[in-house]
Amino acid sequence: MKNCSDKRRTIDAFPSYSAMREPGFYTHMFVQDIEVGLMGFRYSEGEHERQIKVDGDGAGIASLKTICKSISHDSRYEVADSVKSVIESIGARLAWFGEAVYEICGHGPDKTVASVVPFRLFRVPGGFVQIVPKADREWLEGRRFVFLPSHCAWVVDVPPCAGGPKAHRRLLTHLTAVSRPAPDFWTEELKAGKIVTVFNLSDYNRRRSAYVARQTRRWGWNRRDSSGTYDTEFFYFFRSLRFRKYQAVLRDHIVAELNRFLTREGINVRIRLEGFRSPAEIDDLIGRALDGSLHYAEALKQAR
């Protein structure tokens, strides 16, 4: 296996570029909700029904802890806690960017990974090219681009059943666009101090809520809106259950990708989740709520 450089090649952030990509209100709330409930709402090390199991030898577990610390920047004594933090960290990056890209640094027991923000990062034959914006080249000693070989990169994408990376980024763009509190023309009239156009703000909010619900229909996101202003109570609970399902899809996908990465790097460790609801189990809860054999509020409680 080819070794990677001990020194990081890629650049962790571009201040001039990142400042132009402020997320909208709905985008931020959607991403935050994915991350917060990813490991459930009752998880703790002391609960027997939910546990993270790590099987492997001492050297493998030591390597895993080093990798976990480099991903989440959170040093925990128990390896299970470190893995939990890593799953949440990768989940947050998937929610924000549609993919989580990491550069592998070093080799052997000292191997670490460094996160790479996927702005101005392009896939090319044999790896990735990171283009440095002109405004940031001065403080980077004139560097214009960085090449990251495939064998020194680890990429986790949003799974196809959840839309895939491109569709996910498109969804985030739509949510940011619709996050404005009012149309631009009406905002400009307010700034000018005179209202010329007849505009119904209540109708705008209703249509905006319907648009957000349609854009996030795959995920089932409920916008944290339990008021019943535009939706029925059943609709709210059904969407919430569907959202739990896709959080489970993402969680299981991250664990599978972690195990695949560890095998690829020759680290003798395997991660298992016990007591967490699987997507199939949540699908069963949804079916029982739909046919009336289980109250939808109880179904949501069991899906947490």
MARPA-561692 format. One line per field, with one value per residue (C-alpha): residue in one letter; chain; x negated, y negated, z. Coordinates in Angstrom, 3 decimals, always signed. Last residue first. Layout:
# residues N
r = c(A  ...)
c = c(A  ...)
X = c(X  ...)
Y = c(Y  ...)
Z = c(Z  ...)
***
This chain:
# residues 304
r = c(R  A  Q  K  L  A  E  A  Y  H  L  S  G  D  L  A  R  G  I  L  D  D  I  E  A  P  S  R  F  G  E  L  R  I  R  V  N  I  G  E  R  T  L  F  R  N  L  E  A  V  I  H  D  R  L  V  A  Q  Y  K  R  F  R  L  S  R  F  F  Y  F  F  E  T  D  Y  T  G  S  S  D  R  R  N  W  G  W  R  R  T  Q  R  A  V  Y  A  S  R  R  R  N  Y  D  S  L  N  F  V  T  V  I  K  G  A  K  L  E  E  T  W  F  D  P  A  P  R  S  V  A  T  L  H  T  L  L  R  R  H  A  K  P  G  G  A  C  P  P  V  D  V  V  W  A  C  H  S  P  L  F  V  F  R  R  G  E  L  W  E  R  D  A  K  P  V  I  Q  V  F  G  G  P  V  R  F  L  R  F  P  V  V  S  A  V  T  K  D  P  G  H  G  C  I  E  Y  V  A  E  G  F  W  A  L  R  A  G  I  S  E  I  V  S  K  V  S  D  A  V  E  Y  R  S  D  H  S  I  S  K  C  I  T  K  L  S  A  I  G  A  G  D  G  D  V  K  I  Q  R  E  H  E  G  E  S  Y  R  F  G  M  L  G  V  E  I  D  Q  V  F  M  H  T  Y  F  G  P  E  R  M  A  S  Y  S  P  F  A  D  I  T  R  R  K  D  S  C  N  K  M)
c = c(A  A  A  A  A  A  A  A  A  A  A  A  A  A  A  A  A  A  A  A  A  A  A  A  A  A  A  A  A  A  A  A  A  A  A  A  A  A  A  A  A  A  A  A  A  A  A  A  A  A  A  A  A  A  A  A  A  A  A  A  A  A  A  A  A  A  A  A  A  A  A  A  A  A  A  A  A  A  A  A  A  A  A  A  A  A  A  A  A  A  A  A  A  A  A  A  A  A  A  A  A  A  A  A  A  A  A  A  A  A  A  A  A  A  A  A  A  A  A  A  A  A  A  A  A  A  A  A  A  A  A  A  A  A  A  A  A  A  A  A  A  A  A  A  A  A  A  A  A  A  A  A  A  A  A  A  A  A  A  A  A  A  A  A  A  A  A  A  A  A  A  A  A  A  A  A  A  A  A  A  A  A  A  A  A  A  A  A  A  A  A  A  A  A  A  A  A  A  A  A  A  A  A  A  A  A  A  A  A  A  A  A  A  A  A  A  A  A  A  A  A  A  A  A  A  A  A  A  A  A  A  A  A  A  A  A  A  A  A  A  A  A  A  A  A  A  A  A  A  A  A  A  A  A  A  A  A  A  A  A  A  A  A  A  A  A  A  A  A  A  A  A  A  A  A  A  A  A  A  A  A  A  A  A  A  A  A  A  A  A  A  A  A  A  A  A  A  A  A  A  A  A  A  A)
X = c(+36.451  +38.558  +40.529  +41.773  +42.684  +44.765  +46.429  +47.492  +48.689  +50.981  +50.295  +52.671  +54.159  +53.089  +50.880  +49.288  +48.500  +46.877  +44.810  +43.628  +42.643  +40.697  +38.966  +37.896  +36.656  +34.634  +32.939  +33.695  +30.574  +30.203  +26.743  +24.388  +21.248  +17.765  +15.007  +11.299  +8.158  +6.812  +5.518  +6.277  +8.974  +10.527  +10.732  +12.260  +14.910  +15.781  +16.159  +18.253  +20.613  +20.889  +21.665  +24.330  +26.006  +26.242  +27.502  +30.275  +31.175  +31.466  +33.568  +35.985  +36.207  +37.209  +39.944  +41.268  +41.312  +43.136  +45.824  +46.093  +46.589  +49.007  +51.053  +51.338  +52.608  +50.526  +50.737  +51.308  +51.017  +48.548  +46.158  +43.627  +40.097  +39.613  +41.249  +38.476  +39.765  +36.414  +37.844  +40.459  +37.809  +38.464  +42.223  +42.363  +40.199  +42.567  +45.672  +44.133  +43.307  +46.849  +48.274  +45.733  +46.557  +50.300  +49.756  +47.536  +50.223  +48.664  +50.163  +47.218  +46.486  +45.375  +43.263  +40.323  +37.567  +36.403  +39.938  +40.113  +36.825  +38.110  +41.252  +39.233  +36.865  +39.641  +40.210  +38.592  +35.804  +35.302  +36.573  +33.180  +31.372  +33.756  +33.300  +29.497  +29.684  +31.812  +29.311  +26.536  +28.556  +29.295  +25.587  +24.487  +26.953  +30.714  +31.224  +31.455  +28.276  +26.252  +24.848  +21.198  +18.180  +14.775  +11.354  +8.274  +4.590  +4.955  +6.845  +3.939  +4.561  +3.263  +3.095  +3.656  +2.529  -0.062  -1.411  -2.910  +0.426  +0.982  +0.866  +2.932  +6.096  +7.648  +6.785  +8.851  +6.844  +8.006  +8.080  +7.466  +8.602  +7.390  +6.096  +8.247  +9.783  +12.347  +12.639  +12.388  +13.267  +15.358  +15.368  +14.060  +11.291  +11.262  +7.941  +7.294  +4.739  +2.260  -0.093  +0.356  -0.923  -0.971  -0.890  +1.942  +5.212  +7.113  +10.840  +13.898  +17.420  +20.176  +23.561  +22.020  +23.809  +25.702  +22.748  +20.462  +22.791  +23.074  +19.274  +19.093  +21.998  +20.412  +17.067  +18.550  +20.181  +16.865  +15.081  +17.774  +17.355  +13.555  +13.971  +11.467  +12.671  +10.613  +12.758  +11.174  +13.948  +11.893  +8.351  +9.544  +11.363  +8.245  +6.127  +8.867  +9.057  +5.282  +5.451  +8.391  +6.392  +3.308  +5.378  +7.205  +10.652  +14.383  +15.893  +19.499  +21.629  +24.569  +28.236  +30.553  +28.089  +28.216  +25.158  +23.166  +25.938  +28.358  +31.871  +32.395  +31.092  +27.611  +28.491  +30.971  +28.852  +27.131  +30.201  +31.957  +28.963  +28.871  +32.567  +32.309  +29.297  +30.898  +34.225  +32.513  +30.262  +26.645  +23.855  +21.678  +19.762  +17.704  +16.426  +14.664  +12.538  +11.768  +10.521  +10.330  +8.417  +5.814  +4.705  +1.257  +0.996  -2.409  -3.043  -2.639  -0.669  -2.047  -1.276  +0.000)
Y = c(-8.067  -5.700  -4.365  -7.863  -8.506  -5.329  -6.317  -9.640  -7.825  -5.541  -1.937  +0.494  -2.388  -1.223  -4.282  -4.098  -0.411  -1.183  -4.011  -1.735  +0.902  -1.702  -2.589  +1.037  +1.136  -2.089  -0.443  -1.530  -1.547  +1.188  +2.325  +0.542  +2.337  +1.047  +3.337  +3.116  +4.669  +1.607  +2.510  -0.875  +0.534  +2.459  -0.725  -2.606  +0.060  +0.037  -3.745  -3.566  -1.037  -3.190  -6.271  -4.404  -3.140  -6.701  -8.132  -5.552  -6.026  -9.791  -8.887  -6.893  -9.559  -12.069  -9.706  -9.504  -13.290  -13.617  -11.215  -13.051  -16.450  -15.078  -13.442  -16.763  -18.488  -21.077  -24.809  -26.382  -23.103  -24.679  -21.718  -23.452  -22.189  -22.473  -19.012  -17.283  -14.187  -13.424  -12.666  -15.422  -18.085  -20.165  -19.625  -20.714  -23.761  -24.751  -24.290  -26.453  -29.124  -29.051  -29.624  -32.333  -34.167  -33.944  -35.537  -38.243  -39.364  -41.922  -44.866  -46.607  -50.281  -50.298  -53.334  -53.826  -52.989  -50.156  -48.746  -48.962  -47.092  -44.343  -44.017  -43.612  -41.128  -38.746  -38.334  -36.588  -35.197  -31.517  -30.416  -30.771  -29.045  -26.086  -25.801  -25.794  -23.152  -20.950  -21.339  -20.256  -17.151  -16.367  -16.513  -14.440  -11.526  -11.731  -9.857  -6.492  -7.463  -7.687  -11.101  -10.704  -9.655  -10.342  -9.208  -10.579  -9.622  -6.720  -9.039  -11.474  -15.067  -17.767  -21.357  -24.520  -28.108  -28.385  -31.926  -31.632  -30.674  -34.135  -35.664  -32.938  -33.666  -36.401  -34.479  -31.483  -28.231  -25.335  -21.918  -19.099  -15.594  -12.071  -9.810  -11.116  -14.392  -15.187  -18.883  -20.847  -24.536  -24.248  -20.654  -21.618  -19.103  -17.259  -15.889  -12.186  -10.564  -7.670  -7.393  -3.616  -3.016  -5.869  -9.644  -11.820  -10.768  -13.698  -13.729  -14.594  -14.480  -14.722  -16.387  -19.606  -20.649  -17.428  -15.258  -17.396  -17.106  -13.340  -13.016  -14.853  -12.890  -9.573  -10.785  -11.781  -8.363  -6.697  -8.653  -7.715  -4.033  -4.362  -5.367  -7.966  -10.641  -13.158  -15.397  -16.871  -15.040  -13.685  -13.701  -12.255  -9.454  -8.551  -8.294  -6.264  -3.888  -3.354  -2.413  -0.072  +1.640  +2.065  +3.533  +6.065  +5.670  +5.353  +1.947  +1.981  -1.149  -0.675  -1.482  +0.816  +1.097  -2.577  -3.618  -4.950  -7.374  -7.664  -8.849  -11.339  -9.300  -9.129  -11.303  -13.447  -16.595  -16.300  -16.067  -18.809  -21.149  -20.679  -21.523  -24.558  -25.984  -25.501  -26.968  -30.146  -30.553  -29.488  -32.060  -31.063  -34.259  -34.106  -30.651  -31.992  -34.740  -32.707  -29.645  -26.698  -23.498  -23.666  -20.348  -18.763  -17.816  -16.734  -13.089  -12.308  -9.237  -5.727  -3.461  +0.000)
Z = c(+18.687  +16.563  +19.545  +20.428  +16.784  +16.692  +19.975  +18.454  +15.325  +17.316  +16.375  +14.615  +12.602  +9.137  +8.645  +12.099  +11.571  +8.220  +9.718  +12.527  +9.958  +7.985  +11.260  +11.615  +8.015  +8.517  +11.543  +15.096  +17.254  +19.875  +18.819  +16.447  +15.271  +14.455  +13.161  +13.887  +12.386  +10.590  +7.120  +5.584  +3.285  +6.172  +8.262  +5.326  +4.746  +8.437  +8.400  +5.225  +6.830  +9.978  +7.862  +5.874  +9.036  +10.389  +7.079  +6.752  +10.427  +9.849  +6.837  +8.975  +11.669  +8.967  +7.796  +11.325  +11.629  +8.313  +9.516  +12.832  +11.183  +8.575  +11.332  +13.192  +10.056  +8.232  +7.447  +10.851  +12.742  +15.170  +15.136  +12.906  +13.529  +9.723  +9.395  +7.399  +5.602  +4.011  +0.555  +0.925  +1.586  -1.554  -1.239  +2.397  +1.623  -1.206  +0.952  +3.670  +1.081  -0.263  +3.214  +3.990  +0.735  +1.430  +4.841  +3.343  +0.879  -1.460  -3.317  -4.933  -4.253  -0.631  +0.222  +2.580  +0.098  +2.327  +2.390  -1.404  -1.677  +0.626  -1.496  -4.688  -3.041  -1.995  +1.757  +4.737  +2.514  +3.258  -0.171  -1.856  +1.038  +0.884  -2.879  -2.547  +0.194  -2.075  -4.918  -2.559  -1.673  -5.324  -6.129  -3.105  -3.435  -2.943  +0.332  -1.470  -3.349  -0.108  +0.942  +0.043  +2.135  +0.595  +1.789  +0.063  +0.194  -2.263  -4.623  -4.867  -3.651  -6.005  -4.748  -6.770  -7.172  -4.412  -4.204  -0.751  +0.830  +2.345  -1.130  -2.772  -0.801  -2.973  -6.123  -5.022  -4.527  -6.704  -5.013  -7.479  -6.575  -7.345  -10.095  -12.919  -11.739  -9.048  -8.272  -5.023  -5.274  -2.111  -0.798  +2.671  +3.393  +6.712  +7.938  +8.567  +10.863  +10.643  +13.618  +13.961  +10.406  +7.955  +7.775  +6.527  +4.900  +3.416  +4.107  +2.032  +3.470  +0.890  +0.495  +1.809  +5.000  +5.840  +4.842  +6.978  +9.976  +9.525  +9.481  +12.814  +14.311  +13.346  +14.700  +18.075  +18.405  +17.527  +20.269  +22.787  +21.880  +22.263  +25.900  +27.115  +24.731  +22.743  +20.563  +17.452  +15.536  +12.643  +14.080  +17.395  +15.618  +13.626  +16.777  +18.510  +15.536  +15.595  +19.291  +18.575  +15.843  +18.028  +20.861  +18.692  +17.242  +17.899  +18.684  +19.912  +20.026  +22.363  +22.563  +24.553  +27.426  +28.320  +30.331  +27.392  +26.526  +23.653  +24.313  +21.483  +18.586  +17.106  +14.098  +15.983  +16.290  +12.905  +10.686  +12.666  +12.313  +8.554  +8.195  +10.519  +8.686  +5.285  +6.410  +7.675  +4.656  +4.391  +3.932  +1.000  +0.174  +3.381  +2.388  -0.666  +0.854  +3.984  +2.057  +4.453  +5.330  +2.600  +1.124  +1.289  +4.964  +6.171  +7.013  +3.325  +2.335  +2.026  -0.910  +0.000)
***
